[in-house]
């Protein structure tokens, strides 16, 4: 981990490389009435049935229980290779 500033271009490149090249990363997009309002990114670790979760949701849609619903759905769709 670093406190060094990361440019948007650098982060975008890293993000796309992870999603496209590393099958351990999964991205789920949260949509409400056709509007993309957030995402859940899950990284499958090397430990059985363990993942790292990153969540982002627009401030307007916070407090509505959307994150709990999407995480539940993500978990039901995921199959961990090491289980």
N, C-alpha and C positions, 0 to 999 in steps of 0.2 A: 504494500500500500504506500502511496505517496501523497504528499500535499501539493505537489507540482501541478500547475494548471494544465488542463488538457483541452486542445482545440476541438471545435465541433467536427472538423474534417477528420482529425485523428480518431476521435471517438466513433464517428460514423463508420470509418474503415474497420476498426476493431469489431464493432457491433455486427457488421455484415459478414466479416470473416468468421466470427464465432457461429452465427446463425446458419451460414451456408456450408461451412467446412467441418464443423464439429457436431456430430450427431448427438452429443450429450446435452446440447442446448436446445430448449424448446421455447417457442414464443406463442402466447395466446393473446389475442387482441380482444379488448372489451368494447362492445358496441351497444349503444342504446338508441333505438329508433333509427338505425342506419348511420349514426354518428360514432366515430371512433373516439372513445373517451379515456382509454387507458390500455395497459398491458400487464401481463404476468410473464416473466421470463424465469424458466427453471433450468438449472444446471444439475445434471445427474452426476453425483460424486462417485468415487470408487468404492464407497461403503455401501453395502446392501440396503436398498430402499431408503436412501438418504439423498436429499437434494437441497440445493441452495435456491432460494426464491427471491426475486426482485419484483416489486410491484410499483406501478405508477398509475395514478388516476387523476383526472382533472379535478380541481378544487370544487367545481360546481356539482360534481357527482359523488363527492365524499359523504359518508354518513348514511348512505342508502342501503348498505349491506351488499353492494356489488362485489367487493373484494372477497368476502366469505363465499359467495355463490360461485365466482370464477375459480377460486382455489379448489373448492370441492369438485367442480367439474374437471379441472386440470388433473387432479389426483385420480379421479375415476378413469380418465383417458390414458394416463401414463402407465407404462409397464417398464419396470426397472430391470435391466439386463442381469443385475447381480442378485435378484431376489430368490 
